[in-house]
């Protein structure tokens, strides 16, 4: 009995120590963490006003989904040069440049965009700024963290989840005033993030001559590693489902901007909580690869239910919110796997993975809108489910190339 009590006490001490290590970070990590929250608030701020944009700019749903397609397509290709820019400018300057571009694009979207095509073009610029920020922020948190890769990624995914959960609620509130208001909100958030990073993230002490300059070809060379290529393809496939929810689901829920904001608040809150609390446990108990496959399977089921019951708003709303929990787990699992998948440096691995990931994200929104116009509202979600099932098969067919990922995490 005493031995059991001592073991339990020791386990509790280990858990507390783990939490302390997660929270005991340098100021530079927290600077990037809070800037990431702000940046991802900007991403979700626009979701609740998609139907309003369609109405006010006299655009079809498929034309409005191009706001996500241009954003993700530019982001995908920009990911290929983020490592090159970061290796020359340094992480801090690259982050500040990305934030500045987002603020400018959002501000112009609020002031000069009087048709859907101008807004689509500005969202492409927004995607370029976000690419510079996203890839560099992940690499910066992992590099600067004192608690190891896994806990650093948990922090990053928590920032993503918090930002994505708060953003839609703020966007829905502002969008109930007028559709341009969330764009003004994004610009203001980015200005605050710029100030935050400028003052709280210290300049690296590395001399210019000591910096390793990364070639623009490095992400393509990194894809020679089968493990990294596999995870990138898996991310591209499941992002088709992810962005079908992000870009098309608002059109079938039948809610006003504020109502959509609350739905995506629930979605993002579960995403944030599961990415921090349950994803590490799943990886510890079942292994990263098996956990990914299970979460992707659940995601496919939710998309299938949304496709079948697309005319029942309550079912769609519940499935969207529950999808946040599944995606929170999967995002952390796959990001952790990517960081450990290949021997290339983390910024290059992040760029290669993100390039493939956002290609899938670019295809999904416009495809979903067009499928609904050509066929019916059921089809986008059913096709999205098919892509997620394909991601599961991709992991199964390449499982032998991912064994070392589980060994790294203790399996």
C-alpha positions in Angstrom: 0.0 0.0 0.0 2.8 2.4 1.0 4.6 1.6 -2.3 1.5 2.4 -4.3 1.1 5.7 -2.4 4.8 6.6 -3.0 4.4 5.8 -6.7 1.3 7.9 -7.0 2.9 10.8 -5.3 6.0 10.5 -7.6 3.7 10.4 -10.6 2.0 13.5 -9.4 5.3 15.3 -8.9 6.3 14.3 -12.5 3.1 15.7 -13.9 3.5 19.0 -12.0 7.1 19.2 -13.1 6.0 18.7 -16.7 3.5 21.5 -16.4 6.1 23.8 -14.8 8.5 23.1 -17.7 5.7 23.9 -20.2 5.0 27.2 -18.5 8.6 28.1 -17.6 9.7 29.7 -20.9 11.9 32.6 -21.9 10.2 35.9 -22.6 11.0 35.5 -26.3 8.7 32.3 -26.4 5.8 34.1 -24.7 6.3 37.1 -27.1 5.8 34.8 -30.1 3.0 32.9 -28.3 0.9 36.0 -27.8 1.7 37.3 -31.2 0.5 34.0 -32.7 -2.8 34.3 -30.8 -3.3 37.7 -32.3 -2.4 36.5 -35.8 -4.7 33.5 -35.7 -7.5 35.7 -34.3 -7.2 37.5 -37.6 -7.6 34.3 -39.5 -10.9 33.4 -37.9 -12.3 36.9 -37.7 -13.6 36.8 -41.3 -15.5 33.5 -41.1 -18.8 34.8 -39.7 -19.1 37.5 -42.4 -18.7 35.3 -45.5 -22.5 35.2 -46.2 -22.7 39.0 -45.5 -19.8 39.6 -48.0 -21.7 37.5 -50.6 -24.8 39.6 -50.1 -23.2 43.0 -50.0 -20.7 42.4 -52.9 -23.3 40.5 -55.0 -21.1 37.4 -55.2 -21.9 33.7 -55.3 -20.8 31.4 -52.5 -18.2 29.9 -54.7 -16.8 33.3 -55.5 -16.7 34.2 -51.8 -14.8 30.9 -51.0 -12.0 32.3 -53.3 -11.1 34.5 -50.3 -9.8 31.3 -48.7 -8.5 29.8 -52.0 -6.3 32.8 -52.8 -5.2 33.1 -49.2 -4.1 29.5 -49.0 -2.7 29.2 -52.5 -0.4 32.2 -52.0 0.5 30.9 -48.5 1.4 27.5 -49.9 3.9 28.8 -52.4 5.2 31.5 -50.0 6.1 28.8 -47.5 8.9 27.7 -49.9 10.7 31.0 -49.4 10.1 31.6 -45.7 13.2 29.7 -44.7 15.3 31.6 -47.2 14.0 35.0 -45.9 14.2 34.0 -42.3 17.8 32.8 -42.7 18.7 36.2 -44.1 16.5 38.6 -42.1 16.4 36.6 -38.9 13.3 35.3 -37.1 12.3 38.6 -35.5 12.4 40.7 -38.7 10.6 38.0 -40.7 7.8 37.8 -38.1 7.5 41.6 -38.1 7.4 41.7 -41.9 4.7 39.1 -42.0 2.6 41.0 -39.5 3.0 44.3 -41.4 1.8 42.7 -44.6 -1.3 41.2 -43.0 -2.1 44.6 -41.4 -1.8 46.4 -44.7 -3.9 43.9 -46.7 -6.6 43.8 -44.0 -6.7 47.6 -43.8 -7.0 48.0 -47.6 -9.7 45.3 -47.6 -11.8 47.4 -45.2 -11.2 50.7 -47.1 -10.9 50.1 -50.9 -12.5 46.7 -51.7 -15.8 47.4 -53.4 -16.0 44.1 -55.3 -15.2 40.5 -54.6 -12.2 40.3 -57.0 -10.3 43.2 -55.2 -11.0 41.5 -51.9 -9.7 38.1 -53.3 -6.5 39.8 -54.5 -5.9 41.4 -51.1 -6.5 38.1 -49.3 -3.7 36.7 -51.5 -1.4 39.4 -50.0 -2.7 38.5 -46.6 -1.8 34.9 -47.2 1.8 35.9 -48.1 2.1 37.8 -44.8 0.6 34.9 -42.9 3.1 32.5 -44.5 6.0 34.5 -43.3 4.5 34.6 -39.8 3.2 31.1 -39.4 6.3 29.1 -40.6 8.7 31.4 -38.7 6.5 31.4 -35.5 6.5 27.6 -35.2 10.2 27.4 -35.8 10.9 30.2 -33.4 8.9 28.7 -30.5 10.5 25.3 -31.0 14.0 26.8 -31.3 13.7 29.2 -28.3 11.8 26.9 -26.0 13.6 25.4 -23.0 11.2 22.5 -22.6 11.7 20.4 -25.7 10.0 20.1 -29.1 6.8 18.3 -27.9 5.9 20.9 -25.3 6.9 23.8 -27.6 4.5 22.5 -30.2 1.8 22.2 -27.6 2.3 25.9 -26.8 2.1 26.8 -30.5 -1.0 24.8 -31.1 -2.6 26.3 -28.0 -1.9 29.8 -29.4 -3.5 28.7 -32.7 -6.6 27.3 -30.9 -7.0 30.3 -28.6 -6.7 32.7 -31.6 -9.0 30.7 -33.8 -11.6 30.4 -31.0 -11.7 34.1 -30.0 -11.4 35.5 -33.6 -14.8 34.3 -35.0 -16.7 35.7 -31.9 -15.0 39.0 -32.3 -15.6 38.8 -36.1 -19.3 38.0 -35.6 -19.8 40.9 -33.2 -18.0 43.4 -35.5 -19.7 41.8 -38.6 -23.1 42.5 -37.2 -22.3 46.2 -37.5 -21.0 46.0 -41.2 -19.0 43.4 -43.2 -15.9 45.7 -43.3 -15.6 46.0 -39.6 -13.8 42.6 -39.0 -11.1 43.7 -41.6 -10.5 46.9 -39.5 -10.3 44.6 -36.5 -7.7 42.4 -38.1 -5.6 45.5 -39.0 -5.8 46.7 -35.4 -4.8 43.3 -34.0 -1.8 43.1 -36.3 -0.6 46.5 -35.3 -0.8 45.5 -31.6 1.0 42.2 -32.4 3.8 44.2 -34.2 4.3 46.4 -31.1 4.2 43.3 -28.8 6.9 41.4 -30.7 9.0 44.5 -31.4 9.4 45.2 -27.7 9.3 41.7 -26.1 11.1 39.4 -28.5 14.9 40.1 -28.1 17.1 40.3 -31.2 19.2 37.1 -31.6 22.8 37.4 -30.6 24.0 35.4 -33.5 26.5 37.2 -35.8 25.4 37.7 -39.4 28.4 35.6 -40.5 27.2 32.7 -38.3 23.8 32.5 -39.9 23.2 29.5 -42.1 21.6 30.8 -45.3 18.9 28.5 -46.5 18.3 27.9 -50.3 14.9 28.2 -51.7 15.3 24.6 -53.0 15.7 23.2 -49.4 12.0 22.4 -48.9 11.9 20.4 -52.1 15.1 18.5 -51.1 13.4 17.8 -47.7 10.5 16.1 -49.4 12.9 13.4 -50.5 12.4 12.0 -47.0 9.5 9.7 -47.4 8.3 10.3 -43.8 8.0 14.1 -44.3 6.4 13.7 -47.8 3.9 11.3 -46.4 2.9 13.6 -43.5 2.6 16.6 -46.0 0.3 14.6 -48.3 -1.8 13.5 -45.3 -2.1 17.1 -44.2 -3.1 18.3 -47.7 -5.8 15.6 -47.8 -7.3 16.3 -44.4 -7.1 20.0 -45.0 -9.7 19.6 -47.8 -12.1 18.6 -45.0 -10.8 21.2 -42.6 -11.4 24.1 -45.1 -14.7 22.7 -46.3 -15.9 23.4 -42.8 -14.1 26.8 -42.5 -15.2 28.2 -45.9 -18.4 26.5 -46.8 -20.2 25.5 -43.6 -21.1 29.1 -42.7 -23.4 29.1 -45.8 -25.5 26.1 -44.7 -26.0 26.9 -41.0 -28.5 29.7 -41.6 -27.2 31.9 -38.8 -26.4 35.6 -38.5 -22.8 36.7 -38.2 -22.9 36.8 -34.4 -24.5 33.3 -34.3 -21.7 32.0 -36.6 -19.2 33.6 -34.3 -20.5 31.6 -31.3 -20.4 28.3 -33.3 -16.8 28.9 -34.3 -16.0 30.0 -30.8 -17.1 26.5 -29.6 -15.2 24.9 -32.4 -12.0 26.8 -31.7 -12.3 26.4 -27.9 -12.4 22.6 -28.3 -9.5 22.8 -30.7 -7.4 24.8 -28.2 -8.2 22.5 -25.3 -7.7 19.2 -27.0 -4.4 20.4 -28.7 -3.0 21.0 -25.2 -4.7 18.5 -22.9 -5.6 15.4 -24.8 -3.2 15.2 -27.8 -0.1 14.6 -25.7 -2.0 11.9 -23.7 -3.2 10.1 -26.9 0.4 10.1 -28.2 1.7 8.7 -24.9 -1.0 6.0 -24.6 -1.5 4.8 -28.2 1.4 6.3 -30.2 1.3 9.3 -32.6 0.6 7.4 -35.8 -2.3 5.3 -34.4 -3.8 8.4 -32.7 -3.6 10.4 -36.0 -5.4 7.6 -37.9 -8.2 7.4 -35.2 -8.7 11.2 -35.2 -8.9 11.3 -39.0 -11.4 8.5 -39.0 -13.6 10.5 -36.5 -13.3 13.6 -38.6 -14.4 11.7 -41.7 -17.5 10.5 -39.8 -18.4 14.0 -38.8 -18.1 15.3 -42.4 -20.2 12.4 -43.6 -22.9 13.3 -41.0 -22.8 16.9 -42.1 -23.2 15.8 -45.7 -26.2 13.5 -45.0 -28.0 16.0 -42.7 -26.9 19.3 -44.3 -30.5 20.5 -44.2 -30.7 20.1 -40.4 -28.9 23.1 -39.0 -28.6 21.7 -35.5 -26.7 18.6 -36.8 -24.3 20.7 -38.8 -23.7 23.1 -35.9 -23.0 20.2 -33.5 -20.7 18.5 -35.9 -18.8 21.7 -36.6 -18.2 22.2 -32.9 -17.2 18.6 -32.3 -14.8 18.8 -35.3 -12.8 21.3 -33.3 -11.9 18.6 -30.7 -10.9 16.2 -33.4 -8.8 18.8 -35.3 -7.2 20.1 -32.2 -5.9 16.6 -31.4 -4.8 15.9 -35.0 -3.1 19.2 -35.5 -0.8 18.7 -32.5 -0.1 15.1 -33.4 0.8 15.7 -37.0 2.9 18.9 -36.2 4.8 16.9 -33.6 5.4 14.1 -36.1 6.6 16.6 -38.7 9.2 18.1 -36.4 10.6 14.6 -35.7 10.1 13.0 -39.1 13.3 13.9 -40.9 16.8 15.0 -40.2 16.4 18.4 -41.9 16.3 21.5 -39.8 12.9 22.4 -38.3 12.3 25.6 -40.3 12.9 23.7 -43.6 10.7 20.8 -42.5 8.0 23.3 -41.5 8.2 25.0 -44.9 8.0 21.8 -46.9 5.1 20.4 -44.8 3.2 23.7 -44.9 3.6 24.0 -48.7 1.8 20.6 -49.2 -0.7 21.3 -46.4 -1.9 24.6 -47.8 -2.2 23.2 -51.3 -5.0 21.1 -49.9 -6.4 24.1 -48.1 -6.4 26.1 -51.3 -8.3 23.5 -53.3 -11.0 22.9 -50.8 -12.9 26.2 -50.5 -13.6 26.9 -54.2 -14.2 23.2 -54.9 -16.8 23.0 -52.1 -18.6 26.1 -53.4 -18.6 24.8 -57.0 -19.7 21.3 -56.0 -22.7 22.8 -54.2 -23.6 24.9 -57.2 -23.3 22.1 -59.7 -24.9 19.3 -57.6 -26.3 20.1 -54.1 -25.2 21.2 -50.6 -24.7 17.6 -49.5 -21.8 16.9 -51.9 -19.0 19.2 -50.5 -19.1 17.5 -47.1 -19.3 14.0 -48.6 -16.3 14.7 -50.9 -14.4 16.3 -48.0 -15.0 13.1 -46.0 -13.6 11.1 -48.9 -10.4 13.1 -48.9 -10.0 12.5 -45.1 -10.5 8.8 -45.6 -7.8 9.0 -48.3 -5.5 10.5 -45.7 -6.0 7.5 -43.4 -5.1 5.1 -46.3 -2.0 7.2 -47.0 -0.8 6.7 -43.5 -1.5 3.0 -43.6 0.3 2.5 -46.9 3.4 4.4 -45.6 3.3 3.3 -42.0 6.8 1.7 -42.1 8.3 5.1 -43.0 6.7 6.6 -39.8 7.9 4.1 -37.2 10.7 6.3 -36.0 8.1 9.0 -35.2 6.6 6.8 -32.5 10.0 5.6 -31.3 10.9 9.3 -30.8 7.8 9.8 -28.7 8.5 6.7 -26.6 6.7 4.0 -28.6 
